[in-house]
Amino acid sequence: MGLEATKPFNFPSHLSPSDLPLAIQTAHSQEVELAARRAYWLFLNDPYREQYKAHREAEQAATDANWAAKWHANNPDTRGAVRKFFDALLLRKPPSLPPAPVEPITFPPFEPTDVQKTNMLRLIELVQLSSPKYRQEYPVELVELYRELGMFDQAKQLIDGMSEAAAIRPSVSAE
């Protein structure tokens, strides 16, 4: 055929997170850099994700314990000893705690590191340089990047644009 390839370049099927900075530095195209930076962004957020899970578990445990104490204080078991004995004998369960009311949740503070900020800013730049299709398919990712950087006005502007686009888009009817 005229082309003699000595060895085809084998792209790795998987990169470990520790290899991502090198992949970013040696990216041969914006698409590769974009993919590496997206993976790096997720990797750099892993410690916060774990912190958030622990925070939510502790918060939920405290909420559940407070709800149980409050409910039991307002709904004491007034059955007599004989009634409790027969209920136990007949395997009847005592009144049970209803589900706790929905409470607002809180989040642990998040302050991105300099490495995270640099990566997220370049990721925003790459997304904006990429094809409009990418920006249309992943607008929530851009909103999240802006939010994590504390750029709330830009995030809100994108959200408002998504809302307007959804309102303008004609509905598809099933025929």
C-alpha positions in Angstrom: 0.0 0.0 0.0 3.0 2.3 0.2 2.7 3.0 3.9 5.0 1.0 6.1 4.2 1.4 9.8 6.8 -0.2 12.0 4.6 -0.4 15.1 1.1 1.1 15.5 0.8 3.3 18.5 -1.1 1.6 21.3 -3.2 3.9 23.3 -3.6 2.6 26.9 -7.1 1.3 27.6 -6.9 2.8 31.1 -4.9 5.5 32.8 -4.3 5.5 36.5 -5.1 8.8 38.2 -1.4 9.3 38.9 -0.7 9.3 35.1 -3.3 12.0 34.3 -0.9 15.0 34.8 1.5 13.5 32.4 -1.3 12.7 29.9 -2.4 16.4 30.2 1.1 17.6 29.5 1.7 15.3 26.6 -1.8 15.5 25.0 -1.5 15.6 21.3 -4.8 17.3 20.7 -7.4 19.4 22.6 -9.8 16.4 22.6 -7.2 14.2 24.4 -6.4 17.1 26.8 -10.1 17.6 27.4 -10.7 13.9 28.2 -7.7 13.8 30.5 -8.6 17.0 32.4 -12.2 15.8 32.9 -10.9 12.6 34.4 -8.4 14.6 36.5 -11.2 16.9 37.7 -13.2 13.9 39.0 -10.1 12.4 40.6 -9.2 15.6 42.4 -12.7 15.8 43.8 -12.5 12.3 45.3 -11.3 13.4 48.7 -14.2 16.0 49.0 -16.7 13.3 47.8 -15.5 11.1 50.7 -15.7 14.0 53.1 -19.2 14.8 51.9 -20.4 11.2 52.4 -19.1 11.1 56.0 -20.7 14.5 56.6 -24.1 13.4 55.3 -23.9 10.1 57.2 -23.2 11.9 60.5 -25.9 14.5 59.7 -28.5 11.9 58.9 -27.6 9.8 62.0 -28.1 12.9 64.1 -31.4 13.8 62.4 -32.7 10.3 62.8 -31.7 10.2 66.5 -33.3 13.5 67.2 -36.5 12.5 65.3 -36.7 9.2 67.2 -36.2 10.9 70.6 -38.8 13.6 69.7 -41.3 11.1 68.4 -41.0 8.8 71.4 -41.3 11.8 73.8 -44.5 12.9 72.1 -45.9 9.3 71.7 -45.0 7.3 74.8 -46.0 3.6 74.9 -49.1 3.7 77.2 -49.9 0.0 77.0 -50.1 -1.7 80.4 -47.8 -4.6 81.4 -50.5 -7.2 80.7 -51.1 -5.8 77.2 -47.4 -5.6 76.4 -47.1 -9.3 77.6 -49.9 -10.5 75.3 -48.6 -8.4 72.4 -45.2 -10.0 72.8 -46.7 -13.4 73.1 -48.8 -12.9 70.0 -45.8 -11.3 68.2 -47.5 -8.0 67.8 -45.1 -5.2 67.3 -45.3 -2.0 69.4 -46.1 1.3 67.6 -43.3 2.0 65.2 -41.5 5.2 64.4 -42.8 6.8 61.2 -40.3 8.1 58.6 -38.5 11.3 59.7 -39.7 14.5 58.0 -37.5 15.8 55.3 -35.0 18.2 56.6 -32.7 20.5 54.6 -29.2 19.1 54.1 -25.9 20.9 54.6 -22.6 20.5 52.9 -19.0 20.6 54.3 -17.1 23.6 53.1 -15.3 23.2 49.7 -12.3 25.2 48.8 -10.5 24.1 45.6 -6.8 23.8 45.7 -4.6 25.7 43.2 -4.2 22.5 41.2 -7.9 22.1 41.0 -8.5 25.7 40.1 -5.9 25.6 37.3 -7.4 22.3 36.0 -11.0 23.6 36.1 -10.2 26.9 34.4 -8.4 25.1 31.6 -11.2 22.6 31.4 -13.7 25.5 30.9 -11.5 27.0 28.3 -11.3 23.7 26.4 -15.0 23.2 26.5 -15.6 26.7 25.2 -13.1 26.1 22.4 -14.7 22.7 21.5 -17.5 22.2 19.2 -20.9 23.6 20.0 -22.2 20.0 20.2 -20.1 19.4 23.3 -21.3 22.6 25.0 -24.9 21.6 24.3 -24.5 18.0 25.5 -22.7 18.8 28.7 -24.0 22.2 30.0 -24.4 20.9 33.5 -20.7 20.1 33.6 -19.9 23.7 32.8 -22.3 24.9 35.5 -20.7 22.6 38.0 -17.2 23.9 37.1 -18.3 27.5 37.5 -20.0 26.6 40.8 -16.9 24.9 42.2 -14.8 27.9 41.2 -17.3 30.2 43.0 -18.3 31.8 39.6 -22.0 31.8 40.5 -23.0 34.5 38.0 -21.6 32.5 35.1 -23.3 29.3 36.4 -26.6 31.1 36.8 -26.3 32.5 33.3 -25.8 29.1 31.9 -28.7 27.6 33.8 -31.0 30.5 32.6 -29.8 29.8 29.0 -30.7 26.1 29.5 -34.2 27.0 30.8 -34.8 29.4 27.9 -33.6 26.8 25.3 -35.9 24.2 26.9 -38.8 26.6 26.7 -38.1 27.4 23.0 -37.5 23.9 21.9 -40.7 22.5 20.3 -42.2 19.5 22.0 -42.1 16.3 20.1 -45.4 14.7 19.8 -45.8 10.9 19.4 -47.7 10.2 16.3 
